[in-house]
Amino acid sequence: MSALLDVSGVTLRYKTPSVLVTATDRVSFQVNQSDRFVLLGPSGCGKSTLLKAVGGYMSPSEGKIRIKGREVTEPGADRMMVFQEFDQLLPWKTVLENVMFPLLVARKLPRKEAEDRARAYIEKVNLTRAIESYPHTLSGGMKQRVAIARGMAMEPDILLMDEPFAALDALTRRTCQDELLQLWEDTKFTVMFVTHSIAEAIKIGNRILLLSPHPGRVKAEVNDVDRVSPTDGSAGQLEKHIHDLLFADEAVH
Amino acid sequence: MSNAQIVMRADTGAARPHTGEVERKLGALELAWGNGFVRKTVIIIFLGIVWEAYGRYLDNPLLFPTLSDTLVTLADRVADGTLPLRAWTSLKVLLMGYVSGVVIAAVLTILAINTRIGTDFLETMTAMFNPLPAIALLPLALIWFGLGNGSLVFILIHSVLWAVALNTHSGFLGVSQTLRMVGRNYGLKGLSYVFKILVPAAFPSILTGLKIGWAFAWRTLIAAELVFGVSSGQGGLGWFIFENRNLLDIPSVFAGLLTVIIIGLTVENLIFRTIERRTIRKWGLQN
C-alpha cells in the first residue's frame, strides 16, 4: 500500500530580513491512512514549518511533498489546518456558520447539506448548545473544538494540527486530548499533529517522528506508540526514553 | 501503602440557602443614566439652555439669535419647503461624491493588497494628497469642470478617497496571519479572498474610514457651496447660509447651520451606529 502522505528529502528555507534560515534539512517520512502521526521536537526543529509546508504555505527548496500522489503546491481544503491561535475562527460568523463556511466555499456543497453536516460534527465535539454563538463569547477550549469540528467536517485527506492545545489550561487540554481520541475512534481520520510535549505525543499518536533542532533533522521514528499504556508504567518508560533521545546531545557537553 | 486523604465537605451544593444579595434590580434613574442616549440628550438640553440664556442676555438677533428664534425660523423654513429642498440638493451631490470616492478607494486598496506596485502607488498618493485640503482644489476644479455639480463631486471624491483608502488599507494590513492562512486553506484567492476574509476581518477600520470620509465630505461640501454658491438656479445648504447672511436674516443662518448639525448627528447615530451594532459589536471586534 502506498502512503497517503509522502515527504521525501524535504529541505525548507525561509528568509528573515537579515538571514536565510534552514528550518529542516532533507527530512523524509510517510504517513499512512488513519495514522495519528506526531511531529515531536524542541523549539527550532522546524516541526511547525514542516506542517506549514505540508499545508502548502511554503514550498520546499529541495525534495517533494506528495499527498495521494499529487504534489503539494499551494494551500487547499484537502489538507485542513487547525492552528494553535484562538483567533482562527472567523469572528463575524457563528459557530455553525464557521463550520459551514469551508463546506460552502471549498466543497461547494448545497446549503442544506452543508448545514446538516456541520451540525453533525458540532454535535460530535459537544458544542450543540453554543451553535448560534459568536466566537468571542466562547472559551479557548471551545474555540479549539470548533476549529477541530470545522476541519473534520470537511473530511479532508489529512487533518493538520499545529499545537492545537498548547495555549489551553492543563485541565482543558486533557479533556480536549481525550475528545480528539474519541473522535478518532469514531471516524479513523488521518491526522498530523505537531507538539513539543512528549507526554502529549505519546497520548495522541500512534507514530511519532522525533526531530532534532538547528536545522531540523529526523532523529528517530517511534512506531506502535498506542501499544504502551499509562496504567502499567510503559508510557512513562517510553516518555523517559524519548526524553533521553532528544536531549542526548546536550548531555555530552 | 499510604494514600492521600480526601475529606468531602457536606455544606456545599444547591441545598444551601443564599446568604447575601446576588442580584438586585437597578432603580429607574440608574437605568436611565446607564443609557448613552439619555446622557447625550441631557448634554444637548444643557447646551440648548446655555444658548437660550446667552441669546436673551445679549438681546441682539443680528449677532446671536436665541434658540427659540432659531427653532421657529427652522420650523418656518421647513414648513415652506426651502430647507428640505436645499438639504436634498446638498445630499444628492454629497452621495454622488461619497459613493464614487468609496468605490475608487475600494479599487485602489484591492490593487494595493494584491500587488506591491499597487501598495507603493497607494502609499505615495495618500502621503501626497491626504494632507491637502479638498477645498484648496476648488479653484482648479472650477476651471476644469465649470460652475456646477461636476466640480463639487470632484472635490468630494478627493476628500473621501484618501481617508477611506488609508483606513481600509491599514485595516487589511492588520488582519492576523492566522486568519489569512485560514482563508487560503479554504482555497480562496483574489477577489473572493478579499471580500470573504479581508473585508469582514478589517471591518472596524473600514467603518472608521467611512465615518471619517463622511464627515470630510459633508464639511467640504458646505464650504464649497459657501464659496461658489449656486448652480442651475438651485443651491444647497451652504448657499442657503450664505444667501441669508447677505440678507442679514441671521436666525435663518443659524437654522441652516442647525440643519447641517442635525443631518450629521442623524447619519452618525442612526446609520453608522446601526451598522456598528449589527456588525463589529455583535462580532466582539469592538466593545
Interface residues (C-beta under 8 A of the other chain):
Chain A: G55 Y57 E74 P75 G76 A77 R79 M80 M81 F83 E85 D87 Q88 L90 P91 W92 F101 P102 V105 A106 Y134 P135 H136 T137
Chain B: S176 T178 L179 M181 V182 R184 N185 Y186 G187 L188 S192 K196 I197 P200 A201 F203 T279 K282 W283 G284 L285
